[in-house]
Amino acid sequence: MTGLHFHDLRHTGNQFAAQSGAALRDLMARMGHDSERAAMIYQHEAQGADKAITSAIDTHVQAEQARRSDDEDGPTGVLVPAG
């Protein structure tokens, strides 16, 4: 493609890696850098992923709370008379 350079592809790949949650050391190894500075640039760009992760955790917690409230027959450990 006209105007597309190898560095553009490398940048995109590293950005996707950072968005996937890759650790700083993993990004450094992937990029071939000894310095944390470059890897931190990609992690900073991926901080928006934190909101998505938080939302996913919140959704999971809410679903679990709803499931538990549907399953409750009374207080835990208390015998409830049948019938």
C-alpha positions, 0 to 999 in steps of 0.5 A: 500500500502506498504510504504504509511503512513497516513502522506503522505495522509495528506500531499497530501490533504493539498497540494491540498487544498493549490493549490486550493487557500485556505486561510491561516486560512482555511489551519490551520483549515483543518490541526488542527494547531494553528501556521501559520508556517506549513500552510505557508509551503503548501502555499509556495509549491502552489505558482506555482498556482499563475501563472496558476491563472494569465494566466486564468485571462489574457485569460479572459481579452483577450477574453473580449477585442476581444469580445468588438472589434468585437461588436464595431460599432463606438465610444461610444455615437456618432450617426452614420448615417444609410445607 
